[in-house]
Amino acid sequence: MTAMADHDAAPDTDATTATNAPDQPAAPTPDEVGAMYDEFGDMLAMTLGGAAVHVGMFVPHDTPLRTPSLVDLADLAQDRQTDFYIDTLDAAGATALLDIGCGGPAVRLAQRTGAHVTGITVSHQQLARCEERASAAGPDARVTFERGNVMDLTYADASFDAAWSIDCFAHLTDRPAGLREARRVIRPGGRFLLTEFSRRGTPPADEEAAFTRLWASPPPTPFATLLTEVQEAGYEILTVRNMTPNSMLAGELMALLYQDRRAEIEERYGKELTAQTDALIGPYRRFCRRYLEYHVLVLRTPEA
Ligand SMILES: C[S@@+](CC[C@H](N)C(=O)[O-])C[C@H]1O[C@@H](n2cnc3c(N)ncnc32)[C@H](O)[C@@H]1O
């Protein structure tokens, strides 16, 4: 993880021009995003850790992270990040919470808050993993998982006291629609914790395309675009925390674990798919080091 030295060399312009590569694929539909997780969920677990599918808490370094392997480090970092999100959401007193783009953190959220957590995802495989986790947590787990698309939610207005969405909005073809739908289903004055990736500077087209292909995402926008969309959707912004060092280290760890576990990955996915992924890992890692930002926002819906 010595690559952080490159960080300062990153351009610090806040370019607002689109940097779509000529061969940038069209933004994926929710079904295509779900299909990516269905097919590559195992690879994500092998390279990012099995505890969750999100950025891990590697920084700050206040507590030493002594783990026997990189995989254990990935799991520990993810659990620490989840605990940080639970503290930051601060849903004390809530009885009904929504996890948008759900995963293992939903079970931890229910355990720590005592609320019932409903989780939605567009991926059959992620849904099955969530259900396994719920069963493992026992009959008092207070979690329900369903297939659902945040851009078109089926819940009634004000169904939830609060919500979070961890590393999901990067997939959306219409982020403002997702923000409006989340606002609609959270009660007036309720909190919404949102994590999102942004782009700084103007990345080389192949590096940005590696990110969008690996994650089935549209190109990340500058952070200012996200702030504008959040405000236009009617939220009050309570806090913003820049956690870019953690997303940068998550990219490093993914690339390292990919190399470490390449033989396992090839056995699981075959030579052709692995060769396609091989070609993306280097540019993806450079993109995470130099052009990717990561923020955690706590928003509040307007009072009625
Ligand atoms: C990076 S994973 C994060 C999972 C979980 N939040 C965690 O922290 O482990 C992104 C999740 O968002 C889901 N997702 C992507 N697009 C979605 C959409 N339009 N509506 C609901 N979920 C979506 C994916 O299926 C996946 O489960």
The ligand as an SDF file (V2000), in Angstrom:
LIG
                    3D

 27 29  0  0  0  0  0  0  0  0999 V2000
  -21.3980   -2.2360   -3.5060 C   0  0  0  0  0  0  0  0  0  0  0  0
  -22.8110   -3.1640   -3.0620 S   0  0  0  0  0  0  0  0  0  0  0  0
  -23.0470   -2.6090   -1.4060 C   0  0  0  0  0  0  0  0  0  0  0  0
  -23.8440   -3.5900   -0.5920 C   0  0  0  0  0  0  0  0  0  0  0  0
  -24.0650   -3.1760    0.8680 C   0  0  0  0  0  0  0  0  0  0  0  0
  -24.6340   -1.8440    0.9630 N   0  0  0  0  0  0  0  0  0  0  0  0
  -22.7990   -3.2290    1.6580 C   0  0  0  0  0  0  0  0  0  0  0  0
  -22.4160   -2.2100    2.2300 O   0  0  0  0  0  0  0  0  0  0  0  0
  -22.2020   -4.3130    1.7590 O   0  0  0  0  0  0  0  0  0  0  0  0
  -24.1070   -2.3110   -3.9410 C   0  0  0  0  0  0  0  0  0  0  0  0
  -25.4920   -2.9000   -3.7700 C   0  0  0  0  0  0  0  0  0  0  0  0
  -26.4410   -2.0010   -4.3640 O   0  0  0  0  0  0  0  0  0  0  0  0
  -27.3650   -2.7510   -5.1060 C   0  0  0  0  0  0  0  0  0  0  0  0
  -27.9690   -1.8930   -6.1330 N   0  0  0  0  0  0  0  0  0  0  0  0
  -27.4040   -1.4090   -7.2540 C   0  0  0  0  0  0  0  0  0  0  0  0
  -28.2780   -0.6740   -7.9520 N   0  0  0  0  0  0  0  0  0  0  0  0
  -29.4380   -0.6660   -7.2300 C   0  0  0  0  0  0  0  0  0  0  0  0
  -30.7170   -0.0810   -7.4150 C   0  0  0  0  0  0  0  0  0  0  0  0
  -31.0230    0.6290   -8.5230 N   0  0  0  0  0  0  0  0  0  0  0  0
  -31.6610   -0.2630   -6.4610 N   0  0  0  0  0  0  0  0  0  0  0  0
  -31.3880   -1.0240   -5.3510 C   0  0  0  0  0  0  0  0  0  0  0  0
  -30.2000   -1.6130   -5.1370 N   0  0  0  0  0  0  0  0  0  0  0  0
  -29.2290   -1.4430   -6.0630 C   0  0  0  0  0  0  0  0  0  0  0  0
  -26.5440   -3.9090   -5.6720 C   0  0  0  0  0  0  0  0  0  0  0  0
  -27.3660   -4.9580   -6.1260 O   0  0  0  0  0  0  0  0  0  0  0  0
  -25.6960   -4.2600   -4.4490 C   0  0  0  0  0  0  0  0  0  0  0  0
  -26.4480   -5.1080   -3.6140 O   0  0  0  0  0  0  0  0  0  0  0  0
  1  2  1  0
  2  3  1  0
  2 10  1  0
  3  4  1  0
  4  5  1  0
  5  6  1  0
  5  7  1  0
  7  8  2  0
  7  9  1  0
 10 11  1  0
 11 12  1  0
 11 26  1  0
 12 13  1  0
 13 14  1  0
 13 24  1  0
 14 15  1  0
 14 23  1  0
 15 16  2  0
 16 17  1  0
 17 18  1  0
 17 23  2  0
 18 19  1  0
 18 20  2  0
 20 21  1  0
 21 22  2  0
 22 23  1  0
 24 25  1  0
 24 26  1  0
 26 27  1  0
M  CHG  2   2   1   9  -1
M  END
$$$$
